Amino acid sequence: MASCGLAAPAWAQGAVPLFFVDAPGAQTFSISFTERQFNADEVWFVTGTCRDTPDPAPVYVTPLELDAELKVFLSRYRFTAVRSVCIVNQEAAPPAFWAAYEKTQEQK
C-alpha cells in the first residue's frame, strides 16, 4: 500500500485488518474464496497491506467451501464491496487468497 503525506493507514480508513493463520482455532474465523459473486456471503475489497495494526482479525482460509463460516468474493472495486479489508501478514497469505486476488486484476 502506498503512503502519501497525511494519508491515514488503511485500518484507520475503515478497512478491517486480517491476519492469516495456518490452522483453525477457537479464536479464528474460517473463510473460503469463491469465483462467483452471486455465490458469496460477502464481497470484499482488499485495500493493501496494513502492518502494525491493533487487534487484527485472525482468519483461516479453508480448502473446502462447506467448512467455511463465510464465502467471500474479492472485488476489483471498493464501491461493489460490503467490506474493505487489509492484510497484516501478506507473506503468510495462502495460495487460495492469491488466486482470488489475481482474479480481481483480470476483471474488466
DSSP file (Angstrom, degrees, kcal/mol; ACC not computed):
  #  RESIDUE AA STRUCTURE BP1 BP2  ACC     N-H-->O    O-->H-N    N-H-->O    O-->H-N    TCO  KAPPA ALPHA  PHI   PSI    X-CA   Y-CA   Z-CA
    1    1 A M              0   0    0      0, 0.0     2,-0.2     0, 0.0    47,-0.1   0.000 360.0 360.0 360.0 127.1    0.0    0.0    0.0
    2    2 A A        -     0   0    0      2,-0.0     2,-0.4     1,-0.0     0, 0.0  -0.558 360.0-153.2 -79.0 141.2    1.5    3.3   -1.0
    3    3 A S        -     0   0    0     -2,-0.2     2,-0.4     6,-0.0     3,-0.0  -0.902  12.7-177.3-115.2 147.3    1.5    6.0    1.6
    4    4 A C    >   -     0   0    0     -2,-0.4     3,-2.6     4,-0.1    -2,-0.0  -0.987  46.4 -56.7-145.7 133.5    1.5    9.7    0.9
    5    5 A G  T 3  S-     0   0    0     -2,-0.4    -1,-0.0     1,-0.3    -2,-0.0  -0.045 118.7  -5.8  44.4-116.0    1.7   12.8    3.1
    6    6 A L  T 3  S+     0   0    0     -3,-0.0    -1,-0.3     2,-0.0     2,-0.0   0.225  90.3 139.9 -97.3  12.6   -1.1   12.8    5.7
    7    7 A A    <   -     0   0    0     -3,-2.6     3,-0.1     1,-0.1    -3,-0.0  -0.329  51.0-126.2 -61.6 135.0   -3.0    9.7    4.5
    8    8 A A        -     0   0    0      1,-0.1     5,-0.1     2,-0.1    -4,-0.1  -0.449  33.5 -91.4 -77.2 154.3   -4.3    7.6    7.3
    9    9 A P    >>  -     0   0    0      0, 0.0     4,-0.9     0, 0.0     3,-0.8  -0.231  40.5-105.4 -61.7 158.9   -3.4    3.9    7.4
   10   10 A A  G >4>S+     0   0    0     39,-0.3     5,-1.9     1,-0.3     3,-0.9   0.878 120.3  53.3 -54.8 -43.3   -5.9    1.5    5.7
   11   11 A W  G >45S+     0   0    0      1,-0.3     3,-1.0     3,-0.2    -1,-0.3   0.814 106.2  53.7 -66.2 -28.2   -7.2    0.2    9.0
   12   12 A A  G <45S+     0   0    0     -3,-0.8    -1,-0.3     1,-0.2    -2,-0.2   0.674 101.7  60.4 -77.9 -16.7   -7.9    3.8   10.1
   13   13 A Q  G <<5S-     0   0    0     -3,-0.9    -1,-0.2    -4,-0.9    -2,-0.2   0.196 132.8 -85.3 -94.6  15.5   -9.9    4.4    7.0
   14   14 A G  T < 5S+     0   0    0     -3,-1.0    70,-0.4     1,-0.3     2,-0.3   0.406  83.7 138.4 101.1  -2.0  -12.4    1.6    7.8
   15   15 A A      < -     0   0    0     -5,-1.9    -1,-0.3    -6,-0.2    70,-0.3  -0.585  53.5-126.4 -77.6 138.2  -10.6   -1.4    6.4
   16   16 A V  E     -a   85   0A   0     68,-3.0    70,-2.1    -2,-0.3     2,-0.4  -0.739  23.5-129.6 -83.3 121.4  -10.7   -4.5    8.7
   17   17 A P  E     -a   86   0A   0      0, 0.0    40,-3.1     0, 0.0     2,-0.4  -0.598  24.6-160.4 -75.4 127.3   -7.2   -5.8    9.3
   18   18 A L  E     -ab  87  57A   0     68,-3.0    70,-3.0    -2,-0.4    71,-0.6  -0.873   9.9-163.6-110.4 141.5   -6.9   -9.5    8.6
   19   19 A F  E     - b   0  58A   0     38,-2.8    40,-2.8    -2,-0.4     2,-0.2  -0.971  18.8-138.2-123.9 112.3   -4.2  -11.8    9.9
   20   20 A F  E     - b   0  59A   0     -2,-0.5     2,-0.3    38,-0.2    40,-0.2  -0.510  20.3-167.5 -74.4 134.6   -3.9  -15.2    8.1
   21   21 A V        -     0   0    0     38,-2.4    40,-0.5    -2,-0.2    -1,-0.0  -0.853  24.0-132.1-119.3 158.1   -3.3  -18.2   10.3
   22   22 A D  S    S+     0   0    0     -2,-0.3    38,-0.1    38,-0.1    -1,-0.1   0.665  85.7  28.7 -84.1 -18.9   -2.3  -21.8    9.3
   23   23 A A  S    S-     0   0    0     39,-0.0    -1,-0.1    37,-0.0    39,-0.0  -0.987  84.6-102.0-144.0 150.0   -4.9  -23.8   11.2
   24   24 A P        +     0   0    0      0, 0.0     2,-0.3     0, 0.0    -2,-0.0  -0.336  46.4 165.3 -68.4 154.8   -8.4  -23.2   12.5
   25   25 A G    >   -     0   0    0      1,-0.0     3,-1.1    35,-0.0    35,-0.1  -0.945  51.7 -87.7-158.8 176.7   -8.9  -22.4   16.1
   26   26 A A  T 3  S+     0   0    0     -2,-0.3    -1,-0.0     1,-0.3     0, 0.0   0.821 125.3  42.2 -63.5 -32.1  -11.4  -21.2   18.7
   27   27 A Q  T 3  S+     0   0    0      2,-0.1    -1,-0.3    32,-0.0     2,-0.2   0.368 100.2  91.6 -98.5   4.8  -10.4  -17.5   18.1
   28   28 A T    <   -     0   0    0     -3,-1.1     2,-0.5    29,-0.1    31,-0.2  -0.640  65.3-138.1-102.2 159.3  -10.2  -17.7   14.3
   29   29 A F  E     -c   59   0A   0     29,-2.0    31,-2.7    -2,-0.2     2,-0.4  -0.960  19.7-141.3-113.0 128.7  -12.8  -17.1   11.6
   30   30 A S  E     +c   60   0A   0     -2,-0.5    39,-1.8    29,-0.2    40,-1.0  -0.783  26.5 168.7 -98.9 133.4  -12.8  -19.5    8.7
   31   31 A I  E     -cd  61  70A   0     29,-2.6    31,-2.4    -2,-0.4     2,-0.3  -0.890  18.9-158.6-132.5 163.1  -13.5  -18.3    5.2
   32   32 A S  E     - d   0  71A   0     38,-1.9    40,-3.1    -2,-0.3     2,-0.4  -0.964  21.2-124.5-135.8 156.6  -13.3  -19.6    1.6
   33   33 A F  E     - d   0  72A   0     -2,-0.3     2,-0.3    29,-0.3    40,-0.2  -0.840  21.9-163.0-103.9 139.3  -13.0  -17.7   -1.6
   34   34 A T        -     0   0    0     38,-2.6    40,-0.4    -2,-0.4     6,-0.1  -0.899  21.0-145.3-119.4 149.9  -15.5  -18.1   -4.4
   35   35 A E  S    S+     0   0    0     -2,-0.3     2,-0.6    38,-0.1    -1,-0.1   0.553  84.4  74.7 -86.5  -8.7  -15.1  -17.1   -8.1
   36   36 A R    >   -     0   0    0      1,-0.1     3,-1.0     2,-0.0     4,-0.4  -0.920  64.0-158.8-113.7 119.5  -18.8  -16.3   -8.3
   37   37 A Q  G >  S+     0   0    0     -2,-0.6     3,-1.3     1,-0.3    -1,-0.1   0.875  94.2  56.8 -62.4 -38.2  -20.1  -13.1   -6.7
   38   38 A F  G 3  S+     0   0    0      1,-0.3    -1,-0.3     3,-0.0    -2,-0.0   0.700 105.6  52.9 -67.8 -17.8  -23.7  -14.4   -6.6
   39   39 A N  G <  S+     0   0    0     -3,-1.0    -1,-0.3    33,-0.0    -2,-0.2   0.496  91.9 101.1 -92.5  -6.1  -22.5  -17.4   -4.6
   40   40 A A    <   -     0   0    0     -3,-1.3    32,-0.2    -4,-0.4     3,-0.1  -0.483  61.5-151.8 -85.9 149.0  -20.7  -15.3   -2.0
   41   41 A D  S    S+     0   0    0     30,-2.4     2,-0.3     1,-0.3    31,-0.2   0.813  88.4  10.5 -79.2 -35.1  -21.9  -14.4    1.5
   42   42 A E  E     -e   72   0A   0     29,-1.8    31,-2.1     2,-0.0     2,-0.5  -0.984  66.5-137.9-143.0 152.9  -19.9  -11.2    1.4
   43   43 A V  E     -e   73   0A   0     -2,-0.3    39,-2.4    29,-0.2    40,-1.4  -0.962  27.2-167.7-111.9 126.5  -18.0   -9.2   -1.2
   44   44 A W  E     -ef  74  83A   0     29,-2.6    31,-3.3    -2,-0.5     2,-0.4  -0.834  15.5-152.4-116.1 151.6  -14.6   -7.8    0.0
   45   45 A F  E     - f   0  84A   0     38,-2.1    40,-2.8    -2,-0.3     2,-0.7  -0.992  17.5-139.3-118.6 128.4  -12.2   -5.2   -1.4
   46   46 A V  E     - f   0  85A   0     29,-0.5    40,-0.2    -2,-0.4     3,-0.1  -0.789  15.3-173.2 -91.2 116.7   -8.5   -5.6   -0.5
   47   47 A T  E     -     0   0A   0     38,-3.0     2,-0.3    -2,-0.7    39,-0.2   0.731  48.5-100.5 -81.0 -23.0   -7.0   -2.1    0.2
   48   48 A G  E     - f   0  86A   0     37,-0.6    39,-2.7   -47,-0.1    -1,-0.3  -0.980  61.6 -21.8 139.6-152.0   -3.5   -3.4    0.6
   49   49 A T  E     - f   0  87A   0     -2,-0.3   -39,-0.3    37,-0.2    39,-0.2  -0.617  43.8-173.6 -94.8 156.6   -1.2   -4.2    3.5
   50   50 A C        -     0   0    0     37,-2.2     3,-0.4    -2,-0.2    36,-0.1  -0.604   8.2-179.7-150.8  84.0   -1.5   -2.9    7.0
   51   51 A R        +     0   0    0      1,-0.2    38,-0.1    -2,-0.1    37,-0.0  -0.335  65.5  30.6 -77.1 165.0    1.3   -3.8    9.4
   52   52 A D  S    S+     0   0    0      1,-0.2    -1,-0.2    36,-0.1    36,-0.0   0.860  81.8 152.9  55.2  42.7    1.3   -2.6   13.0
   53   53 A T        -     0   0    0     -3,-0.4     2,-0.3   -42,-0.0    -1,-0.2  -0.783  47.6-111.1-101.5 147.5   -2.5   -2.6   13.3
   54   54 A P  S    S-     0   0    0      0, 0.0    -1,-0.0     0, 0.0     0, 0.0  -0.587  87.2 -10.1 -76.8 135.2   -4.3   -3.1   16.6
   55   55 A D  S    S-     0   0    0     -2,-0.3     2,-0.1     1,-0.1     0, 0.0   0.889  76.1-161.5  49.6  61.7   -6.2   -6.3   17.1
   56   56 A P        -     0   0    0      0, 0.0   -38,-0.2     0, 0.0    -1,-0.1  -0.388  25.7-107.4 -68.5 153.2   -6.2   -7.8   13.6
   57   57 A A  E     -b   18   0A   0    -40,-3.1   -38,-2.8    -2,-0.1     2,-0.4  -0.711  29.1-130.7 -83.0 119.9   -8.9  -10.5   12.9
   58   58 A P  E     -b   19   0A   0      0, 0.0   -29,-2.0     0, 0.0     2,-0.4  -0.587  30.7-171.5 -73.4 126.6   -7.3  -14.0   12.7
   59   59 A V  E     -bc  20  29A   0    -40,-2.8   -38,-2.4    -2,-0.4     2,-0.5  -0.968  16.0-160.7-126.2 132.4   -8.6  -15.7    9.6
   60   60 A Y  E     - c   0  30A   0    -31,-2.7   -29,-2.6    -2,-0.4     2,-0.8  -0.954  13.8-145.3-109.8 127.2   -8.2  -19.3    8.4
   61   61 A V  E     - c   0  31A   0     -2,-0.5   -29,-0.2   -40,-0.5    35,-0.1  -0.826  18.7-152.3 -93.0 111.1   -8.7  -20.0    4.7
   62   62 A T        -     0   0    0    -31,-2.4   -29,-0.3    -2,-0.8     6,-0.1  -0.599  14.1-140.6 -85.2 142.1  -10.3  -23.4    4.5
   63   63 A P  S    S+     0   0    0      0, 0.0     2,-0.5     0, 0.0    -1,-0.1   0.733  88.3  66.4 -73.1 -20.1   -9.8  -25.5    1.4
   64   64 A L  S >> S-     0   0    0      1,-0.1     3,-1.1   -32,-0.0     4,-0.5  -0.898  70.9-151.1-107.9 124.6  -13.4  -26.7    1.5
   65   65 A E  G >4 S+     0   0    0     -2,-0.5     3,-1.1     1,-0.3    -1,-0.1   0.837  96.5  60.6 -58.9 -34.3  -16.2  -24.3    0.9
   66   66 A L  G 34 S+     0   0    0      1,-0.2    -1,-0.3    -3,-0.1   -34,-0.0   0.770 101.4  53.6 -67.1 -25.5  -18.5  -26.3    3.1
   67   67 A D  G <4 S+     0   0    0     -3,-1.1    -1,-0.2   -36,-0.0    -2,-0.2   0.581  89.1 103.4 -83.4 -10.4  -16.2  -25.9    6.1
   68   68 A A    <<  -     0   0    0     -3,-1.1   -37,-0.2    -4,-0.5     3,-0.1  -0.468  61.3-152.6 -80.2 142.5  -16.2  -22.1    5.8
   69   69 A E  S    S+     0   0    0    -39,-1.8     2,-0.3     1,-0.3   -38,-0.2   0.718  89.4  23.1 -76.6 -22.7  -18.2  -19.8    8.1
   70   70 A L  E     -d   31   0A   0    -40,-1.0   -38,-1.9     2,-0.0     2,-0.5  -0.987  67.8-145.5-148.9 131.9  -18.2  -17.3    5.2
   71   71 A K  E     -d   32   0A   0     -2,-0.3   -30,-2.4   -40,-0.2   -29,-1.8  -0.881  28.1-162.3 -97.3 126.5  -17.8  -17.5    1.5
   72   72 A V  E     -de  33  42A   0    -40,-3.1   -38,-2.6    -2,-0.5     2,-0.5  -0.896  16.7-162.8-118.0 136.9  -16.0  -14.4    0.1
   73   73 A F  E     - e   0  43A   0    -31,-2.1   -29,-2.6    -2,-0.4     2,-0.5  -0.975  20.2-139.3-111.0 128.7  -15.8  -12.9   -3.3
   74   74 A L  E     - e   0  44A   0     -2,-0.5     2,-0.3   -40,-0.4   -29,-0.2  -0.773  19.6-154.1 -89.9 129.8  -12.9  -10.4   -3.8
   75   75 A S        -     0   0    0    -31,-3.3   -29,-0.5    -2,-0.5    29,-0.1  -0.720  20.5-142.0-103.6 151.5  -13.9   -7.4   -5.9
   76   76 A R  S    S+     0   0    0     -2,-0.3     2,-0.4   -31,-0.1    -1,-0.1   0.723  88.7  58.4 -77.6 -22.8  -11.7   -5.2   -8.0
   77   77 A Y    >   -     0   0    0      1,-0.1     3,-0.8   -33,-0.1     4,-0.4  -0.907  69.4-146.7-118.8 136.4  -13.8   -2.1   -7.0
   78   78 A R  G >  S+     0   0    0     -2,-0.4     3,-1.4     1,-0.2    -1,-0.1   0.859  97.2  62.3 -64.8 -36.9  -14.4   -0.7   -3.5
   79   79 A F  G 3  S+     0   0    0      1,-0.3    -1,-0.2     3,-0.0   -34,-0.0   0.692 102.4  50.7 -68.7 -17.1  -17.9    0.5   -4.3
   80   80 A T  G <  S+     0   0    0     -3,-0.8    -1,-0.3   -36,-0.0     2,-0.2   0.531  96.8  89.8 -92.9  -7.0  -19.1   -3.0   -5.1
   81   81 A A    <   -     0   0    0     -3,-1.4   -37,-0.2    -4,-0.4     3,-0.1  -0.608  60.5-156.4 -93.6 149.2  -17.8   -4.4   -1.8
   82   82 A V  S    S+     0   0    0    -39,-2.4     2,-0.3     1,-0.2   -38,-0.2   0.593  85.9  30.2 -91.7 -15.0  -19.6   -4.6    1.5
   83   83 A R  E     - f   0  44A   0    -40,-1.4   -38,-2.1    -5,-0.0     2,-0.4  -0.993  66.2-149.2-147.4 135.5  -16.3   -4.7    3.4
   84   84 A S  E     - f   0  45A   0    -70,-0.4   -68,-3.0    -2,-0.3     2,-0.3  -0.884  24.3-175.6-100.5 136.3  -12.8   -3.3    2.9
   85   85 A V  E     -af  16  46A   0    -40,-2.8   -38,-3.0    -2,-0.4   -37,-0.6  -0.918  14.5-158.4-129.5 155.5  -10.0   -5.4    4.3
   86   86 A C  E     -af  17  48A   0    -70,-2.1   -68,-3.0    -2,-0.3     2,-0.5  -0.949  22.4-122.0-129.7 155.4   -6.3   -5.0    4.6
   87   87 A I  E     -af  18  49A   0    -39,-2.7   -37,-2.2    -2,-0.3     3,-0.4  -0.857  18.4-173.5-106.5 123.0   -3.7   -7.8    5.1
   88   88 A V  S    S+     0   0    0    -70,-3.0     2,-0.5    -2,-0.5   -69,-0.2   0.913  86.6  30.6 -77.2 -45.8   -1.4   -7.7    8.1
   89   89 A N    >   +     0   0    0    -71,-0.6     3,-2.0     1,-0.2     4,-0.3  -0.615  66.0 166.8-118.7  70.8    0.8  -10.7    7.1
   90   90 A Q  G >  S+     0   0    0     -2,-0.5     3,-1.5    -3,-0.4    -1,-0.2   0.818  74.3  62.8 -53.8 -36.0    0.9  -10.7    3.4
   91   91 A E  G 3  S+     0   0    0      1,-0.3    -1,-0.3    -3,-0.2    -2,-0.1   0.714 103.8  49.2 -66.2 -20.0    3.8  -13.2    3.3
   92   92 A A  G <  S+     0   0    0     -3,-2.0    -1,-0.3     2,-0.0    -2,-0.2   0.363  79.1 127.7 -99.3   3.4    1.6  -15.8    5.1
   93   93 A A    <   -     0   0    0     -3,-1.5    -3,-0.0    -4,-0.3     5,-0.0  -0.408  61.2-121.4 -63.2 132.2   -1.4  -15.4    2.7
   94   94 A P    >>  -     0   0    0      0, 0.0     4,-1.7     0, 0.0     3,-0.9  -0.266  21.8-105.6 -73.7 161.9   -2.4  -18.8    1.4
   95   95 A P  H 3> S+     0   0    0      0, 0.0     4,-2.6     0, 0.0     5,-0.2   0.825 118.6  62.4 -55.7 -33.7   -2.5  -19.7   -2.3
   96   96 A A  H 3> S+     0   0    0      1,-0.2     4,-1.9     2,-0.2     5,-0.2   0.878 103.6  49.2 -62.3 -36.7   -6.3  -19.5   -2.3
   97   97 A F  H <> S+     0   0    0     -3,-0.9     4,-2.9     2,-0.2    -1,-0.2   0.948 111.7  47.9 -64.8 -48.0   -6.1  -15.9   -1.4
   98   98 A W  H  X S+     0   0    0     -4,-1.7     4,-2.6     1,-0.2    -2,-0.2   0.874 110.1  52.4 -63.2 -37.2   -3.6  -15.1   -4.1
   99   99 A A  H  X S+     0   0    0     -4,-2.6     4,-1.3     2,-0.2    -1,-0.2   0.924 113.5  43.6 -63.4 -43.8   -5.7  -16.9   -6.7
  100  100 A A  H  X S+     0   0    0     -4,-1.9     4,-1.0    -5,-0.2    -2,-0.2   0.899 114.3  50.5 -67.5 -40.4   -8.8  -14.9   -5.8
  101  101 A Y  H >X S+     0   0    0     -4,-2.9     4,-0.9     1,-0.2     3,-0.6   0.902 106.5  54.1 -65.6 -41.2   -6.8  -11.7   -5.6
  102  102 A E  H 3X S+     0   0    0     -4,-2.6     4,-0.8     1,-0.2     3,-0.4   0.836 101.7  60.2 -62.4 -32.2   -5.3  -12.3   -9.1
  103  103 A K  H >X S+     0   0    0     -4,-1.3     4,-1.4     1,-0.2     3,-0.5   0.844  98.2  58.3 -63.7 -32.7   -8.8  -12.7  -10.5
  104  104 A T  H << S+     0   0    0     -4,-1.0    -1,-0.2    -3,-0.6    -2,-0.2   0.824 103.7  52.1 -67.5 -27.7   -9.6   -9.1   -9.4
  105  105 A Q  H 3< S+     0   0    0     -4,-0.9    -1,-0.2    -3,-0.4    -2,-0.2   0.713 108.8  51.1 -78.1 -20.1   -6.8   -7.9  -11.5
  106  106 A E  H << S+     0   0    0     -4,-0.8    -2,-0.2    -3,-0.5    -1,-0.2   0.728  85.1 105.0 -87.5 -24.1   -8.2   -9.8  -14.5
  107  107 A Q     <        0   0    0     -4,-1.4    -3,-0.0     1,-0.1   -32,-0.0  -0.238 360.0 360.0 -59.6 144.4  -11.7   -8.4  -14.2
  108  108 A K              0   0    0      0, 0.0    -1,-0.1     0, 0.0    -4,-0.0   0.363 360.0 360.0-124.4 360.0  -12.6   -5.8  -16.8
